[in-house]
Amino acid sequence: MSKNIAVIYVSRHHGNTEKLVRGIAAGTGIRIIPLEKAFEENLSGYDAVGLASGIYGFSFDPELAAFALQTDKLPHKVFLVYTSAMDKDRFALEMSKKLEQKGHEVIGIYHCKGYNTFGPFKLIGGTAKGHPDEEDIRKGQDFIRRKIGLAMQK
């Protein structure tokens, strides 16, 4: 990919989001940055930055959200990536809206299922076992190449 793209991520519990972004990066050449390292990064050189998280209480990780909404380091173009126990599009809507209110252009959203053992799901062995899987990663790579690649050409 010819554009300079990075993804800042948080991955708690089972490492679903980290597995996903590492797999996507391996096939697209994007740079991945754990949130704890993002504070010291100069993000101004990136054409776009992705924000990746698991879904916790129906929202993006609160520390990632706070970083994204309080920093002036992010470029204008951002995109969102998330894993969740439920395959729901709506989990990124609030984060997307807040980023747009701050003046960012949200150029895409990708999500897939992630293995979950939170609360009562632990009693039944969890949900979405095996996710993200190779197909989820391939679709994430396609998302970066097609959706983000096209958005970057504008």
Rosetta blueprint (number, residue, H / E / L):
1 M L
2 S L
3 K L
4 N L
5 I E
6 A E
7 V E
8 I E
9 Y E
10 V L
11 S L
12 R L
13 H L
14 H L
15 G L
16 N H
17 T H
18 E H
19 K H
20 L H
21 V H
22 R H
23 G H
24 I H
25 A H
26 A H
27 G H
28 T H
29 G L
30 I L
31 R E
32 I E
33 I E
34 P E
35 L H
36 E H
37 K H
38 A H
39 F L
40 E L
41 E L
42 N L
43 L H
44 S H
45 G H
46 Y L
47 D L
48 A E
49 V E
50 G E
51 L E
52 A E
53 S E
54 G E
55 I E
56 Y E
57 G L
58 F L
59 S E
60 F E
61 D L
62 P H
63 E H
64 L H
65 A H
66 A H
67 F H
68 A H
69 L H
70 Q H
71 T L
72 D L
73 K L
74 L L
75 P L
76 H L
77 K E
78 V E
79 F E
80 L E
81 V E
82 Y E
83 T E
84 S E
85 A L
86 M L
87 D L
88 K L
89 D H
90 R H
91 F H
92 A H
93 L H
94 E H
95 M H
96 S H
97 K H
98 K H
99 L H
100 E H
101 Q H
102 K L
103 G L
104 H L
105 E E
106 V E
107 I E
108 G E
109 I E
110 Y E
111 H E
112 C E
113 K E
114 G L
115 Y L
116 N E
117 T L
118 F L
119 G H
120 P H
121 F H
122 K H
123 L H
124 I H
125 G L
126 G L
127 T E
128 A L
129 K L
130 G L
131 H L
132 P L
133 D L
134 E H
135 E H
136 D H
137 I H
138 R H
139 K H
140 G H
141 Q H
142 D H
143 F H
144 I H
145 R H
146 R H
147 K H
148 I H
149 G H
150 L H
151 A H
152 M H
153 Q H
154 K L
